[in-house]
């Protein structure tokens, strides 16, 4: 085979050969987004827009593709199919022809490349997201039967997209014959506008209403789009009445989406509406630990606790900080220590002098009562440890802005009621014992300095 054959010319020839054996619908469905990105005597590397197409082509069309490749070029290079790095938004078919006899109609695909890391195995569940996580897993196990629709809502960067993609991955692994369409609300709107402009509404409706699973990210973007809402209303009804699964994500509840029609608000509530909140301290440290494992670079426990305490906005920021620290350690051959961690998040820390940390409280109380820090974090309940631990919880409640749940997370994952009990107990005891009041004042002064 001559290396002078360009990848573009090779793909044009392969596509021409494929069209001889496929209907127009079949080719547009499965091969329109395919490209050849590398070609030599040993290997021909193809790309496709998403994992679903790659697995389906491997399963159903690999022999046909190999035959077309061998006819198009000299030699017999091995075929490799991977997912393209860039996204690709396929246009709807030019005509709404019925699915040919004997052909599986799993023609509909995503405009979003699935992230291989966004699976249920890598999702860290905690009090802030337990309901959403459990509901998403139930949907993946029995689509169309458990919670339909599943409506996930929460602020940016808290894991909504992770769960939607986890559902896709689980179903693709266990039921690859299912027809999945996963895309953004913006893409749905753009496709609808284009269909109206070109008189292709029937093609549009065929595309969106002949699926087993429809997942749409950022459905709140339907706000102020009356005609698009009307179309989605009928799409929703068609799928729901056919027991097809619908999964939606939004930055707000259905009722809080501006100008959303009441009939859509009502339907979005039919199944399960699950909120994802900002993760508490214990969940944040678990997320950091999981990301650290993926990098393969050990982070000391004090660094993980430091990051969990100071990075509180969202999960994406946590991931970014871990990546930054790992990058600094790798590029500059530096150890991952507190100095590196502080440098990495310097721009993220509030410009507030003498900021009190729970770690600082624990160190001070540990020194004062001569107990080990590890014991304060442990589940031990002996009086010599339980009382200093309650002092820590009391001071954390007084001197930091952490929630009860977050404070409990520092002390062996105790719940908010334990923290509240400790606070009330120390408060009552301090009123009766001047010596304890003086101790608390000394500890507070030392911590604050």
Buried (B, 14 or more C-beta within 10 A) or exposed (E): BEEEBEBEBBBEBBBEBBBEEBEEBBBBBBBBBBBBBEBEEEEBBBBBBBBBBBBBBEEBBEEBBBBBBBEBBEEEBEBEBEBBEEEBBBBBBEEBEEBEEEBEBBBBBBBBBBBEBBBBEBBBBBBBBEBBBBBBBBBBEEBBEBBBBBBBBBBEBBBBBBBBBBBBBBBBEEEEEBBBBBBBBEBBBBBBBEBBEEEBBEBBBBBBBBBBBBBBBBBBBBBEBEEBBBBBBEBBEBBBEEEBBBBBBBBBBBEEBEEBBEEBBEBBBBBBBBBBBBBBBBBBBBBBBBBBEEBEBEBEEBBBBBBBBBBBEBBBBBBBBBBBBBEBBEEEEEEBBEEBBEEBBEEBEEEEEEBBBBBBBBBBBBEBBEBEBEBBBEEBEEEEBBBBBBBBBBBBBBBBEBBBBBBBBBBBBBEBEBBBEBBEBBEEBBEEEEEBEEBBEEBBEBBEE
